[in-house]
Amino acid sequence: MPTAKVTTKGQITIPLEVREALGLKPGTKVMIFKDAAGNFILRPRTGSIMDLEGCLAGYDVPKTDEEMNELIHRRAAELDAATKSDARMRSDGEAA
C-alpha cells in the first residue's frame, strides 16, 4: 500500500503508483473531500463543469447549499464504492 509523509509545511509527495492510477501530471489540481462515512477521497480535478450535466438525475432537487453538498458527497461516495475491490485490509495494512 502506497504511503506518503507529511512535511512541516503540510505537503506530501503523492507516490508514483497513485499518480499513475489517477492520471496525475505535474500541475494537475486535485480535489479532496470527505464522504458520508468520514473517509477522505482524492480525485483529479479534470474536465469541465459541463461534464456534470445529468449527474444528479433521479435525485430530488436540492434547495440549499447544504443539501447540494450532501447530495454531491453521497453521489461521489457511490461512485467511489463502485470502483473499490472486495479485498479487505488487515490492521497492518496488508490485504487480507
C-alpha positions in Angstrom: 0.0 0.0 0.0 1.5 3.3 -1.0 2.3 5.8 1.8 3.4 9.4 1.9 5.0 11.6 4.6 3.7 15.0 5.5 6.3 17.7 5.6 6.4 20.5 8.2 4.6 22.7 5.6 1.8 20.2 5.4 2.8 19.0 1.9 3.1 15.4 0.7 4.5 13.8 -2.4 1.9 11.5 -4.0 3.5 8.1 -4.7 4.2 7.3 -8.3 1.7 4.3 -8.2 -1.1 6.6 -7.1 -0.2 9.4 -9.6 -0.2 6.9 -12.4 -3.5 5.3 -11.3 -5.2 8.7 -11.1 -3.5 10.0 -14.3 -2.0 12.9 -12.4 0.6 15.0 -14.2 2.6 18.0 -13.0 0.2 20.9 -12.5 -2.9 18.8 -12.2 -5.2 20.0 -9.5 -6.8 17.5 -7.1 -9.9 17.7 -5.1 -10.0 16.2 -1.6 -13.4 15.7 0.0 -15.0 13.7 2.9 -17.6 11.1 2.2 -20.6 10.3 4.4 -18.5 7.6 6.3 -15.8 10.1 7.2 -13.2 8.8 4.6 -11.2 11.4 2.6 -11.2 10.9 -1.1 -8.7 12.3 -3.6 -9.8 12.9 -7.1 -8.1 14.7 -10.0 -9.9 17.9 -11.0 -10.3 17.5 -14.7 -12.8 18.3 -17.3 -15.4 20.9 -17.5 -18.4 21.9 -15.3 -20.5 20.7 -18.3 -19.3 17.2 -17.6 -21.6 17.2 -14.6 -24.7 17.6 -16.7 -27.2 15.0 -15.7 -25.1 13.5 -12.8 -27.9 14.2 -10.3 -30.7 12.8 -12.5 -33.1 10.8 -10.4 -32.4 12.7 -7.2 -34.6 15.3 -5.5 -33.6 18.8 -6.5 -31.6 20.3 -3.5 -32.9 23.6 -2.2 -30.0 24.7 -0.1 -26.2 24.7 -0.4 -26.1 22.2 2.5 -28.5 19.8 0.6 -26.4 20.2 -2.6 -23.2 19.4 -0.8 -24.7 16.3 0.9 -26.0 15.1 -2.5 -22.7 15.6 -4.2 -20.8 13.8 -1.4 -23.3 10.9 -1.4 -23.0 10.5 -5.2 -19.2 10.7 -5.1 -19.2 8.1 -2.4 -21.4 5.8 -4.5 -19.0 6.2 -7.5 -16.0 5.6 -5.2 -17.6 2.5 -3.8 -18.3 1.2 -7.3 -14.6 1.3 -8.1 -13.3 -0.4 -5.0 -12.5 -4.1 -4.9 -13.9 -6.5 -2.4 -10.4 -7.0 -0.8 -10.3 -6.2 2.9 -7.3 -4.7 4.6 -5.8 -6.1 7.8 -4.8 -3.8 10.6 -1.2 -4.0 9.4 -2.2 -2.5 6.0 -1.8 -5.7 4.1 -4.6 -7.3 2.0 -6.5 -10.0 3.8 
